[in-house]
Amino acid sequence: MLVYAGDKQQFLHDVRTNAIDRKIEDLVATKLHKRVGSSEKQSWINSLTHMQNILLDPEIPQDSGVAIEFAIPNTSKRVDFIISGLDENNRHNAVIIELKQWSEVSPLEAVDQLLLAEEEAEIKHVKTFLGGGKHKAVHPSYQAWSYRAFITDYNSSVEDVPIALQSCAYLHNYYSKAQNDPLFMPYFSGLLEQSPLFCRSDAEQLCSFIKKYIRKGDAKQTLYYIENGTIRPSKSLQDSLASMLRGNREFVLIDEQKIVYEQILSLSRKSFSDGKKRVFLVKGGPGTGKTVVAINLLVQLSNEGQVCSYVTKNSAPRNVFERRLKEGSFKTKNISSLFRSSSGFIDSDSNDFGTLIVDEAHRLNKRTQLGPKITGEDQIKEIMNAAACSVFFLDEDQRVTAQDYGDREQILYWAKQYGAQVQEGELVSQFRCNGSDGYLSWLDGVLGIQKETANPTLEGIKYDFKVLDDPIELRRLIEEKNCIDNKARLVAGYCWEWVSKNGSNTENDIILGDFAMRWNLSSDPTFAISKSSIDQVGCIHTTQGLEFSYVGVIIGNDLRFEKGRVITDFSKRAKSDKSLHGLIGKVRKGDIQATKDVDIIIRNTYRTLMSRGMKGCYVYCTDKALALFLRTRIDGYAFEESGVLAAEEPR
């Protein structure tokens, strides 16, 4: 939706008469039903005055179209500035300009380290002053390019008219540095070729960039086409997605995965045809292929013209699967719009999307926390409202924080409120842990999640499980396995503070005698596949929903073996751990349900970590008694000799 739309002449008049900020404010209230703060209004005054100076160039046609605050459909994003017109061959063109008031910028910490280990690392962030302090921010050129890519991929007019879109960023308060400028580092060169960045002293260059594409006025016709374009995946995006998935073995559907996939396709197509709300709920344990089905649905439904997205609360799976799909010849294809956070639908209109595919639905929150602000009403409700068809992949045994809210009961409740038709399916066959349901059954038994188990030991189960006495040996074995396929990782329970998060390049987080390592880099969003990740330790938040060939798990003192049973101890978790937030106070007051919730969250955390490995899991326990207990449960002889029975029922 175009908030402000005029031509160059009208824009110059509105700025000259000091009316531009009031006009935009009124239009935002009328069209978007939003209020704006004083800082945003001041940014309009500052930035648009600089754009006035640019557009005073007499070679930029008077009847060129000017749009300000273009609200990109199905997102909360707004494009700062668009100028439109015709090129020398009378083809429609539009230039997207991202405006920033930044005056100071610095690079992210650890970027050099990441680049050394990851030759193809995708760096797109810097640090600048926002809200009184330095914060991570997207590179302005990437921001402009991502807007251009989304409009290209989803606005039918761009393909049908056609319209050629260009993008750039203008930092009108920023003086570029002669050497080692954070915005012009070599790893940004490819981005800057596609979406140039202009600084305070580059006004003439920006004018030249605009005039290269806008040679004649269009009387706002191009803006009209953009405003009235149908929202649908472009043929180019569909072809790219099909090619990305084709031949990618990790996304091949087998057995019951194919059956559930076809059932969901059928339900989704009905909703796309008649607009009626439908819900499909898929239950499945670790390694049953929930994500494989989800990604195939995303690609197929997009290819059929639906606007759909893969949704998770946790960013780790989104980042990894986006990266995997972009590997090879489509590395530069922007598919970020296909991967969304569960917090992104608060302001969505009904049926904005054809289908939303929610993976790890058990991790959904009731309300959304954005920084210190809690907003929204209910993420399940917001997702169902936003989509004609909502698909939820669920494993209630992977609840790992107090805020995890998604369960079958809540999903069915909101489906009933919307009058949605509900269909359910289940994925049972185990494709992780060497295809062994027996290992998961054994794991539930030793962790005390299930009292009864058909597999009290690992005897006869083809899965490589080891208990090690030395964390250094654990690291050596995982590094050895990682040399094979870059798919072995070290992970740990959250029992150590993240001291290196504040930018220290020397401090380690997890120290156990001579063993010392850091938690995974905050600048690396793809821990599961980045080459540098072998030198870091992952946690539940960077690994849930993902899998490795081998996983090495460091079990902290929050899980111990005492008096003949496995116990949990929340007091041994790191103080910065938020997974038990809201429960600890209740436990200390004797709340029985809160005590049970804390207990199962800790057990589920280790169940999740210990079920990430497809071929094997190696563990080191800080509690020696727990290590001994696990050893007695590996083979039948040791189990019989020890006289240790199954772990008691959780507290």
Secondary structure, 3 states (H helix, E strand, C coil): CEEEEEEHHHHHHHHHCCCHHHHHHHHHHHHHCCCCCHHHHHHHHHHHHHHHHHHCCCCCCCCCEEEEEEECCCCCCEEEEEEEEECCCCCEEEEEEEEECCCCEECCCCHHHHHHHCCCCCCCEEEEEECCEEEEEECHHHHHHHHHHHHHHHEHHHHHCCEEEEEEEEECCCCCCCCCCHHHCHHHHHHHHHCCEEEHHHHHHHHHHHHHHCCECCCCHHHHHHHCCCECCCHHHHHHHHHHHCCCHHHCCCCHHHHHHHHHHHHHHHHHHHCCCEEEEEEECCCCCHHHHHHHHHHHHHHCCCCEEEEECCHHHHHHHHHHHCCHHHCCCCCHHHEEECCCCCCCCCCCEEEEEECCHHHCCCCEEECCEEECCCHHHHHHHHEEEEEEEECHHHCCCCCCCCCHHHHHHHHHHCCCEEEEEEECCCCCHHHCHHHHHHHHHHCCCCCCCCCCCCCCCCCEEEEECCHHHHHHHHHHHHHHHCCEEEEECCCCCCHHHHCCCCCCCEEECCEEEEECCCCCCCCCCCHHHHHEEECHHHHCCCCEEEEEEEECCCEEEECCEEEECHHHCCCCCCCCCCCHHHHHCCCHHHHHHHHHHHHHHHHHHCCCEEEEEEEEECCHHHHHHHHHCCCHHHHHHHCCCCCCCCC
